[in-house]
Amino acid sequence: MNMHPGLAYGPIYLDYNATTPVDPAVADALMPYLTQQFGNPSSTHAYAQMPRQAIVRAREQVAHLLGCQADEVIFTGCGSESDTLAIRGVALAHQDSGKHIITQVTEHPAVINVCHSLERLHGFRVTYLPVDGSGQVKPADVEAAIDADTLLVTMMHANNETGTLQPIAEIAEIAHRHGVLIHTDASQSVGKIPTRVEELGVDLLTVAGHKLYAPKGIGALYVRRGLQLEPAIYGGGQETGRRAGTENVAYMVGLGKAAELANAQLEQSRKQLCLLRDQLHRRLEQYLPGQVMLNGHSVQRLPNTLNVSVTGVVGEEVLRATPQIASSTGSACHEEHTEPSGVLLAMGLTRERALGALRLTLGRWSSEQDVEQAATLLAQTVDSLRARR
């Protein structure tokens, strides 16, 4: 595949878990709906026909990727909105059935903060389960936490920092055995690994467009047919009444096209990303022998994600000193000091090891040359930082 025009002259991009470039085929597909096909799909005249048909097609494309029916796909403004619609929507629509939610400590803030809001504003009780040293929740802990008041389990499919996969299918089986609904935030996994809703066994599943080579500002939520939700936005009847507002036709088309591309390339892409990820890991270990430690599960993880700690350095300092690479550490950088990743600390890593973390994530336009150059540059920076001390 040719180099993406947005990446051709910049640093090596190893931050695909933060966002992906819009695929040129996606941009081509959506552009007519920003120009010629501008009509409101809810109108009754001729200008509405093409936009309305385009939304139908986009919904079918997303449904095909997820293995569900088209009427089970709700378009939203982003992955965070999908999480809010799923968790808040279930909680408020079904609170007569229970006011207890189960999640885990390494969830994305989009999940953690909506859970906090339900505790603060609506009197819900939330259990935040711990994770083990690889970042996984034990299914037995989920079952032990379920009680007569439990309404929902919300558990991310793949962690955005480490790539660790949760045993969602096993957790879903436990939840359903107890009559509990399950939601998964699959923002990082959709398009990278299979995310068929029947195989996962989930009732709700979050999609974020900009993790999938679609634009920022579009997402989707799978909602099992028949499941009632309190709307995210009140107003007209768009998106079966769950999310009102005039449809963003162009971006819906873009997400549909992105889903179609991902579905066609899924297995080939997964294999290629695994090869590049493992090559990058090997090179770092070769150039920095005995200094590189893998964070997260060694097998049950995303094919594109490598999170490693380098002993004796701070990851943020390494990246600042290597401007030829665009990546992140997974930690929050404040004005006066760098704080270690809460995800890594929750896994039991020491503060020093967590501070030494690098999150290196690959994608559609990553190449072997990128991997080789990145490993060389990072090793040179580490050696240089050590030499100054």
N, C-alpha and C positions, 0 to 999 in steps of 0.2 A: 504494500500500500504506500502511495506517495506521502511525503511529509505533509502534515497539516500546515496550512499557511500561517497560522498563529504561532506555530512552534519553530518555524524554519530558521529564525535568526536570534532566538533567545537562548537562555541557559537550558541545560538538560532538564526536562520536566519529569519529576518523580513525585508528583503530588496529586495523582489521579483520584485518590480517595477524598480529597478536598473538593475538587470539581474536575469535570472533563471538558475538553474543547467541544464545541458543537460540531458534529460530523457534517462535512460539506453537503452530503446527500440529504441530511435533515434540514439544513438551511435552504436548499433548493426546493424541498417539498413544502416548507411553510411559507416561503416568500410570496406566492400568489395571494395568500390570505391576509397579507399586509398591504397589498396593492389592489389588484383587480377585484378579487372576491372579498369585498369588505362588508357585505351585508350582515345584518343581525339574524342569526339562524332562527330566532323566534318570530320573525316577521312572516307575513303570508304572501308576499310578492316574489317576483322572480329573483331579486337579489339575495334572497334568503336560501334558495334551493341548494346551490353549490356548497356554501358553508355548512348547512344542515347535514348534507350527505357526507361531507368531509369529517364531521364529528362522529357520525355513525361508523365510518371506516376506521378512524383512529381508535375508537373504543374497541372495535373488533381486533385490531392489531395488538393492543395492550392485553386484551383478554386471551389472545392466542399465546402470548408469551407466558402468561400466568396459568394457563390451563383452566380458565373459568368461562362463564357465560358473559357476553358483552354487557348485559344489564346488571352485572355484579361489579362493574368498574365505574367508580366515581372520579371525575377529574377535580383536582384541587390546585391551589396555588404553589405548593411545595411539599416536601416530605414532612416538614414540621407541622404544617396544617393537616396533613393526612393523619399524623399521630394524634393531634388534638381531636380531630373529628372521630377517630376510632375510640380513643380512651374516654374522653369527655362524653362523646355521643352515646356510647354504651352505658356509661355510669349514670347519666341523667335520665336516659330513657328506661333503664331497668333497675333503678335504685330501690324499688319496692321488693326486688328479689334478693338484694344484698348490697352491702356498702363496704366490702373488703376487696382490695386489689393487690395482686402479687406482681412484683417486678424484681429487678436485680440492680446491684449498686453500680455496675459499669454501663448502664444504659446511656443513650444520647440525652443531652439536656432537654430535647423536645419531648421526651417521655418523662424524665424525672420531674420537670417543672410542671407539666400538666397534672402529674400525680400530686405534687405539692399543692397545686391550686385546688384540687378536689378535697384534700385534707383541710385546707384553710377555709374554703368558701362553702363547702357542702357537707362537711362532717364525715367524709370517707376515712377509712383506716387503710393504710398502705404498708405492706411488708416488703422490705428491700433485702433480698437474699444476697448472701456473700457468693463470691466466685473462688475457684481453686487457683492453684499456681499457674495454670494454663489459661485462666480467664473464663472457664466454663462453670455454669451452674449445675449442681447435682440434681437430677430429676427427683431423687428421693427427698431433697429439701423442699422442692415444689409441693410434692404430695403431703409432706408433713405440715406445710404452712396452710394448706387448704382447710377451711372450716365451713360451718353451715352458712356463714354470711358471705362467703367468697363469690364474687360475681365475675371477675376477669383476671386472667394472667396476661401480662404484656411483657414480651421477651424478645430482644433484638435477634435477628438471624445471624448477622456477622458484625463483629466489633469494628468500628471505623479506625481504631488505632492499631490493633494487633492482627486484625483479620480473623480472629478466633470465631469459629462457628458454634452456636449453641445447638444442643440436641432437640430441636424444635418438634420434630415428629413424635419423639418419646414424651416430651412435656405436653404436647397437645393431646395425646392419648390419655395421659393422666388427668388432665383438666376435664376432658369430655366424660371420662368415667365418673367424675364427681359432679357433672352437670354444670361445669364452668366454661365460659367462653375464653378464647385465646386470640390475641393479636400479636403479630410480629412486625417489627420495623425491619424491612428487607431493603432499605435504601442502598446499602453497600453490596448486597448480594445479587439483586436483580440485574441480569445481563452478564454476570460473571460466572455464575453457577446456576444449575436448574433451580427454579423457584415455583414449582407447580403446586398450586394451593391444595390439591387433593393429596398429594404425596406428603406435604408438610402437615396437613390436617388442621389448618388454621381457619378461623372464622373471619379474620380481618388481616390485611397485609398492606404495608406502606411501600410506595414507590416514589422516588425522587428523580425528576427528570434530568437534573444537571449532573447526576452521577452516572448517567446512561447515554451521554453524548447528545442530549436534548438541551434546550435553553434553560437557564435559571428562570424560576417563576412559574413552573408547571410541575405538578405531581399527580399521583393517583392513589386511590384507596380501593382495594378489593374488599367488598362487603358481601358475605354469604347471603344468598337470596332469602328474603323473608326476615332478615334481622333488622329490627328497628333502631334508629339512631336519632338522638337530638341533633338538629342541624348545626353546622358550623357557622353558617351565615344565613340570616333570615331574609326573606324577600319573596321573589317569584318562585316558580316551580322548577327551575333548572336543576340538573343532576338529581332527578327524582325527589326534589325538595330538600336534599341534604346539604346543598351548597349553592345558595342563590347567587345571582349576578349574571350579567351578560357574558356569554362564553368567550374565552380567549381562544378563538378558533385556530389562529396560526400556531400557537404553542401546543394546543391539543394535537394538531396535525403533526407537529414536530415530535412530540412524544410518541405518537403512533408509529411514525417512520423509524424512530430510534428503537422502539420495541421490535419492529419487523427486522431491522438490521441485526440486532442482538440475537434474535431467535435463529436467524440464518447462520450466524457465525459462532454460536455459543460453544460448541465442543472444540472446534479448531482454536478459538481464542483462548479457551481455558488451558489447553495444552501448551500453547505458545507462551502464555503468561507464566505458567508454572516453570517452564524451562528458563525464562529470563530471570524470574525471581530467584531460583536456585543458583543460577550462574552468578548473579550479583552477590548472593550470600557466600558462595565458595570463594569468589575473588576477594571479598573483604576478609575472610578468614585467612586466605593465603597471604595477603599484604599486611595483615595485622594479627599474626599468629598468637593464639591464646588470649586475645583481647576482646573478642566479639562474642556476645551472648544473645541467643535468640529469646525474644519475649513473645509469649503466646503459645498456642498449641502447635506442635511440630507437624501435624498431619491435618487435623480438622481446622483448616483455615482457608481464607480466600487465596486464589491462585496468583493474585497480583500484589499481595501485601507482605512486606518484609519489615518487621520491627526488631531492631537489634540495639543492644547497649554496648558501647565501647568503653572499656575500663579506663579510668583516670582522666576523662575529659567530660565536658558538658556538651550535650548534643546541640543546643542552641548556639553555642560558641563555634562549634564545628561548621554549622551551616552558614553562619554569618561570615566566616572566614573562607567560605567556598562559594562565591557568587556565581560560579559557572553551573551550579546545581540549584534548581528550585524544588525545595522539599520542605518538610516540617518535622517537628520532634514529637508532636502529640501532647506537648506541655503548654501551659499558659504562660506567656512571657509578660511580666508586669514591668512597670517603669524602672523599679529599683533592683529587682532580682527575678530570676527564673524559678518558677515553682515546678516541681516534678508532676508528671501526669497522675491524676487521681485514679485513672484506670489501672496503671501499673502498680501504684501503691496498694490498691484494693486486691491485686493479685499476690500481694505479699513481698514485692520487690523492695529492696532497701532504697532509701532516698538517693544514695549515690548512684546506684544502678539506674534508677528511674530518670535521674538527671542526665545520664549518659545516653539516653535513648534517641534513636533516629527512626522515623517512619518513612520508609521508601516505598512508594506505590507506583506501579507500572500500569500502562494502558495501551490503547489501540495503536498509538504511534511510537511506542517504545521499541528500541532496536538493540541488537547485540552490541553495536558500537556505543550506544548510550550507556549500557551496563558496564562495559569495559572502562570507558572514560570516567564514569561516576565512581567506580571502585578505586581507580587510580587516584583521582582527585581527592576523595575523602581520606584515603590512607595518607596521602601527602600532607593534608591539612592536620590530621591527627599527629603525625610525626613532628610537624612544625610547631604545633601548640605545645607538645611535650618538651621540645628542645628549648623553648623560651622559659620554662619553669626551672 
